[in-house]
Amino acid sequence: MSSVLRVELRDRVAVLTLDRPERLNAVGTDTVERLTRVLEDVRHDDGVRALVLTGAGRAFSAGADLGEIESFTSPGQFRAFVGGLTTAYALLEDFPKPSVAAVHGFALGGGLELALACDLRVAERGARLGVPEMKLGVLPGAGGTQRLARLLPPAVAKQMILTGEPLDADRAWQLGLVNEVAEPGGALAAAEALAGRLAAGAPLALAAGKRLVDHGLGMDLDAAVAYERETVSVLFCTEDRAEGLKAFRERRPGEFRGV
């Protein structure tokens, strides 16, 4: 099972590689279980400050494992399968350490939903990102309809969902779905560079920044600003805040410890 997702640590960045290239990195129950265990382990590893998710072979991920889905004999099995994907992707989205998806080839269906659960996305020029489930008579079921509508203009999200047609990397960048576009073959390097910059930040502030954006979007503005004020007041009392100010005065990078 461990072969479906490889983990490598590269200078405080954990690189998670979907490793089923013969199946275009289709996401099945084994991948979900492995991802969940990895996230639980890495969560408590102080040597890891950021994550990169990528795929082996010629694509990030073609989506959910249709072979596994076709073996189901009841709606309950499918519901449980989708529930597993949803839970794992929510765990990634709520993870206290920032994550970057490195997309090459294509990220489709459940593969795109995995990339959407990351904080940031880098895609190679020519890569395609889409939710083609409509062409199979179904819909994205692991957060795709909801995360797309929060990251894109609703009309664009609806077009992707209702037609099943993908966006290319350049169009996705124009619309804000992708943070950076890399040249062919360069997505992983660009994602690792971005994750490296994130890993240099103060861990408590990184986690708090994620929470403020993600949770604040569900609040009215006054409540969200109050939440922000309380959060930064807590950060003011940390050793990392003192180190950051000292490093600024000494004109050097901060050496943050997450305390």
C-alpha positions in Angstrom: 0.0 0.0 0.0 2.8 2.4 0.8 3.8 2.4 -2.9 0.7 4.4 -3.9 2.1 7.5 -2.2 5.8 8.2 -1.7 7.1 10.7 0.8 10.5 12.5 0.7 11.8 15.2 2.9 13.7 18.0 1.2 14.9 20.8 3.4 11.8 21.1 5.6 9.4 20.4 2.7 7.7 17.0 2.6 7.1 16.0 -1.1 4.2 13.6 -1.4 4.1 11.8 -4.8 1.1 9.9 -6.0 2.8 6.8 -7.3 0.4 4.8 -9.6 1.7 6.0 -12.9 0.3 3.0 -14.7 -3.2 4.1 -13.6 -2.4 7.8 -14.1 -2.4 8.2 -10.4 -6.0 7.3 -9.9 -7.1 7.9 -6.3 -8.5 4.9 -4.6 -9.2 3.8 -1.0 -5.6 2.7 -0.6 -4.3 6.1 -1.6 -6.8 7.9 0.7 -5.7 5.7 3.6 -2.0 6.3 3.0 -2.5 10.1 2.6 -4.4 10.2 5.9 -1.7 8.4 7.7 1.0 10.5 6.2 -0.8 13.7 7.2 -1.2 12.5 10.7 2.5 11.7 10.9 3.8 14.9 9.3 1.5 17.0 11.4 3.7 16.4 14.5 7.0 16.4 12.7 8.7 19.7 13.5 11.2 19.1 10.7 8.4 19.5 8.2 7.2 23.1 7.6 5.4 22.7 4.2 4.0 20.1 1.8 4.2 19.6 -1.9 1.8 17.2 -3.7 2.8 15.9 -7.1 2.2 12.8 -9.3 4.6 10.3 -10.9 4.6 9.7 -14.6 2.8 11.8 -17.1 0.0 13.3 -15.0 -0.9 14.7 -11.6 -4.0 12.5 -11.4 -6.7 11.3 -13.7 -9.2 11.3 -10.8 -10.9 8.7 -8.6 -10.2 5.1 -9.3 -13.0 4.1 -11.7 -11.9 0.4 -11.5 -12.7 0.4 -7.8 -15.9 2.4 -8.3 -17.1 -0.1 -10.9 -16.7 -2.9 -8.4 -19.3 -1.4 -6.1 -22.7 -3.2 -5.9 -24.6 -0.7 -3.8 -25.0 3.1 -3.4 -23.8 2.7 0.2 -20.4 1.5 -1.0 -20.1 4.5 -3.3 -21.2 6.9 -0.5 -18.5 5.4 1.7 -15.9 5.8 -1.0 -16.7 9.4 -1.6 -16.9 10.0 2.2 -13.3 8.7 2.5 -12.1 11.1 -0.2 -14.0 14.0 1.3 -12.6 13.4 4.8 -9.0 13.0 3.5 -9.2 16.2 1.4 -10.7 18.1 4.3 -7.8 17.0 6.5 -5.4 18.3 3.9 -7.3 21.6 3.6 -7.3 22.1 7.4 -3.7 21.0 7.8 -1.7 23.5 9.9 1.2 23.5 7.5 0.8 25.1 4.0 0.6 22.9 0.9 1.3 23.3 -2.8 0.0 21.1 -5.6 2.4 20.7 -8.5 0.2 19.9 -11.5 1.6 18.5 -14.8 -0.3 16.7 -17.6 -3.7 16.9 -16.1 -5.6 17.0 -12.8 -9.1 15.7 -13.4 -12.1 14.8 -11.2 -10.9 13.6 -7.8 -7.4 14.5 -8.9 -8.4 18.2 -9.3 -10.3 18.0 -6.0 -7.1 16.9 -4.3 -5.3 19.9 -5.8 -8.1 22.2 -4.7 -7.7 21.0 -1.1 -4.1 22.4 -1.2 -3.5 26.0 -0.3 -1.7 26.9 -3.5 -1.3 25.4 -7.0 1.5 25.5 -9.6 0.7 24.1 -13.1 2.8 23.5 -16.1 1.9 25.3 -19.3 -0.3 23.0 -21.2 -1.7 21.2 -18.2 -5.5 20.7 -18.0 -7.6 21.1 -14.9 -11.2 19.9 -14.9 -14.1 18.0 -13.4 -15.4 15.7 -16.3 -17.9 13.8 -14.1 -20.8 15.3 -16.0 -19.7 13.3 -19.0 -20.2 10.1 -16.9 -23.6 11.2 -15.7 -22.5 12.2 -12.3 -20.9 15.2 -10.5 -17.8 15.8 -8.5 -18.4 14.5 -5.0 -15.3 15.2 -2.9 -15.6 19.0 -2.6 -15.2 19.9 -6.3 -18.4 21.8 -6.8 -17.9 23.8 -3.6 -14.2 24.6 -3.7 -14.4 25.5 -7.4 -17.2 28.0 -6.6 -15.1 29.5 -3.9 -12.0 29.9 -6.0 -13.5 30.9 -9.3 -16.3 33.2 -10.4 -19.5 31.2 -9.9 -20.3 31.3 -13.6 -16.9 29.8 -14.5 -17.3 27.1 -11.9 -20.7 26.3 -13.2 -19.4 26.0 -16.8 -16.7 23.6 -15.7 -19.1 21.5 -13.6 -22.0 21.4 -16.1 -20.0 20.9 -19.3 -17.1 18.8 -17.9 -14.7 20.9 -20.0 -11.3 21.6 -18.5 -9.3 24.8 -18.2 -5.7 24.9 -19.4 -3.0 26.2 -17.1 -2.8 29.7 -18.5 -6.6 30.2 -18.3 -6.6 28.8 -14.8 -3.9 31.3 -13.8 -5.8 34.2 -15.3 -8.9 33.2 -13.2 -6.9 32.7 -10.0 -7.3 29.0 -9.8 -3.5 28.5 -10.3 -0.9 30.7 -8.5 1.9 30.1 -10.9 2.4 28.7 -14.4 5.7 26.9 -15.0 7.2 25.8 -18.2 6.8 22.2 -19.3 8.7 19.9 -16.9 9.0 22.7 -14.3 6.0 22.4 -12.1 7.6 20.3 -9.3 10.7 22.6 -9.1 8.5 25.7 -9.0 6.2 24.2 -6.4 9.2 23.2 -4.2 10.7 26.7 -4.5 7.3 28.2 -3.4 7.0 25.7 -0.6 10.6 26.5 0.5 9.6 30.2 0.8 6.6 29.1 2.9 8.7 26.8 5.1 10.9 29.8 6.0 8.0 31.5 7.7 7.0 31.3 11.3 5.0 28.1 11.8 2.4 29.5 14.2 1.8 32.5 11.9 1.5 30.2 8.9 -1.1 28.1 10.5 -3.0 31.2 11.8 -2.9 32.8 8.4 -4.5 29.7 6.8 -7.2 29.7 9.5 -8.0 33.4 9.1 -8.6 33.2 5.4 -10.4 29.9 5.4 -12.6 30.5 8.4 -13.0 34.2 7.9 -14.7 33.7 4.5 -17.6 32.2 6.4 -18.1 35.2 8.7 -19.5 38.6 8.2 -16.7 41.3 7.9 -17.0 42.7 11.5 -16.7 39.2 13.0 -13.8 38.2 10.7 -11.9 41.4 11.5 -12.4 40.7 15.3 -11.2 37.2 14.7 -8.1 38.6 13.0 -7.4 41.0 15.8 -7.5 38.3 18.4 -5.3 36.0 16.4 -2.6 38.5 15.8 -2.7 39.5 19.5 -1.9 35.9 20.4 0.9 35.8 17.9 2.4 39.0 19.4 3.1 37.0 22.5 5.2 34.3 20.8 8.9 33.9 20.7 8.8 33.8 17.0 7.4 37.3 16.9 10.3 38.5 19.0 12.8 36.7 16.8 11.2 38.1 13.7 11.6 41.7 14.9 15.2 41.0 16.0 16.0 39.5 12.6 14.5 42.4 10.9 16.6 44.9 12.9 19.7 42.7 12.3 18.9 42.4 8.6 19.0 38.6 8.5 16.4 35.9 7.9 14.4 34.9 10.9 15.1 31.6 12.6 11.6 30.5 13.6 11.0 27.6 16.0 7.2 27.5 16.2 7.0 28.8 19.7 
